[in-house]
Structure formats: C-alpha cells, structure tokens
Amino acid sequence: MTKELIRLKVNGETHELAIAPNKLLLDVLREDLGLTGSKRGCDDSSCGCCTVLIDGMPMLSCVALATSYQDAEITTVEGLARDGELDPVQEAFMSWGGAQCGFCTPGFLMTTHALLEKNPDPTLDQVREALASNICRCTGYTQIYESVLAAAQKIREKRKNEIAISK
C-alpha cells in the first residue's frame, strides 16, 4: 500500500510521518509516536478508552483516520500534565479513586478535561451526560463522578486565585 506523508501536531509537537492513508489515529499515536496512554478497549467505538482531544473536543481516535487531522491540535493523556505538574483532572482522579484499574482512565480524563474547559462548574447530571460515552467495567461510577466534581472545584479555585493575583 502506498504511504502518504502527513504532519500531525500532538501535545504541542509537530511530527512528520509516512503512513497508510487508511491508518487510524489511535494506531499512529500508539505505534508510530509511542503514546500508549490511549487504549483500544473495543472494536466498535463504544467504550471511549481511545478518547483524545482534537482542537479541544473529545474524539474517538479508534475511528478517526489520521490523515484527516493534519491541521488539528491533538492532545493525548500524555499531554495533560504541564511543566512537570499533573493537570487538576489527573490529580483529582488520583486523589478521589476515579482511576480504578486505570484502563479506561485516559478516556475519562480527556472527556473530563474537555467538559471542565467549557463548564468549570458542572452539575452531577451534566457530568453524567458528558461521560456517557465512556465505559468503566470495574466501578459504579461514583468515584469517577466525585473525581470530576473535585477537579472542577480545584479549577475554579485556581482561576479565582489567578484573578486575585492579577489585580
């Protein structure tokens, strides 16, 4: 099969790759870039384990052709931490037990991050709705929801402090 030269911007870095035109974004991330945080948890795009952010929106990378996202900002779970500090969402999942076994966690982290960027003060119903496309096989979701709400609180407090400092 003929390969196509593409340029992807992933976690702030630009990568030039020669790939088959039908190669999925998940496979490029895992196989070509070594970013194994996103998981293949199903074969029918129903679990959300492969969720990444494309231009800030949660997308399933297991059904996205990599060639379709050459001009997009792609963020994987590896790109959430900044300057050696975990993202507030990562911290909350760790502190509140939202990670469970960890397999589905990257998808939940990415979906939660996108939700809290849009709405830093979601209700429990809004959290449930936002996470409806992500499946966890080992929890009743309570700790995941608590983690999201704790992250939201931390983000609001951080923004409040930043505003106070800038005045």
BELDAGI-V335405 format. One record per pair of residues at least 4 apart in sequence whose C-alpha atoms are under 7 Angstrom apart, sorted by sequence separation. I is the first residue (numbers start at 1). J is the second residue. If there is no record, write none. Layout:
I;J + I;J
This chain:
9;13 + 10;14 + 19;23 + 23;27 + 24;28 + 25;29 + 26;30 + 27;31 + 28;32 + 29;33 + 30;34 + 42;46 + 53;57 + 54;58 + 60;64 + 75;79 + 81;85 + 82;86 + 86;90 + 87;91 + 88;92 + 89;93 + 90;94 + 91;95 + 92;96 + 93;97 + 94;98 + 104;108 + 105;109 + 106;110 + 107;111 + 108;112 + 109;113 + 110;114 + 111;115 + 112;116 + 113;117 + 114;118 + 115;119 + 116;120 + 122;126 + 123;127 + 124;128 + 125;129 + 126;130 + 127;131 + 128;132 + 141;145 + 142;146 + 143;147 + 144;148 + 145;149 + 146;150 + 147;151 + 148;152 + 149;153 + 150;154 + 151;155 + 152;156 + 153;157 + 154;158 + 155;159 + 156;160 + 157;161 + 158;162 + 159;163 + 160;164 + 161;165 + 162;166 + 163;167 + 9;14 + 23;28 + 28;33 + 29;34 + 30;35 + 42;47 + 53;58 + 54;59 + 81;86 + 86;91 + 93;98 + 94;99 + 122;127 + 8;14 + 9;15 + 29;35 + 30;36 + 41;47 + 52;58 + 53;59 + 81;87 + 93;99 + 99;105 + 7;14 + 8;15 + 51;58 + 52;59 + 80;87 + 7;15 + 8;16 + 41;49 + 51;59 + 52;60 + 7;16 + 40;49 + 51;60 + 52;61 + 6;16 + 7;17 + 39;49 + 40;50 + 50;60 + 51;61 + 5;16 + 6;17 + 38;49 + 39;50 + 50;61 + 5;17 + 6;18 + 38;50 + 48;60 + 50;62 + 5;18 + 38;51 + 4;18 + 5;19 + 3;18 + 4;19 + 45;60 + 115;130 + 3;19 + 4;20 + 3;20 + 4;21 + 45;62 + 55;72 + 2;20 + 3;21 + 45;63 + 54;72 + 55;73 + 127;145 + 1;20 + 54;73 + 55;74 + 90;109 + 54;74 + 89;109 + 111;131 + 53;74 + 54;75 + 52;74 + 53;75 + 52;75 + 53;76 + 26;50 + 52;76 + 89;113 + 108;134 + 107;134 + 77;106 + 121;152 + 104;136 + 120;152 + 77;110 + 26;61 + 120;155 + 25;61 + 26;62 + 112;148 + 116;152 + 120;156 + 24;61 + 25;62 + 24;62 + 28;66 + 100;138 + 24;63 + 25;64 + 24;64 + 25;65 + 37;77 + 24;65 + 25;66 + 37;78 + 23;65 + 24;66 + 22;65 + 23;66 + 98;143 + 21;67 + 97;143 + 98;144 + 96;143 + 98;147 + 96;146 + 96;147 + 58;110 + 58;111 + 93;147 + 49;104 + 92;147 + 51;107 + 58;114 + 49;106 + 50;107 + 53;110 + 57;114 + 49;107 + 52;110 + 56;114 + 92;150 + 48;107 + 51;110 + 89;148 + 92;151 + 6;67 + 8;69 + 8;70 + 89;151 + 7;70 + 9;72 + 10;73 + 11;74 + 88;151 + 6;70 + 9;73 + 10;74 + 11;75 + 9;74 + 10;75 + 11;76 + 88;154 + 88;155 + 11;79 + 38;106 + 37;106 + 38;107 + 48;133 + 49;134 + 47;133 + 48;134 + 46;133 + 47;134 + 48;135 + 47;135
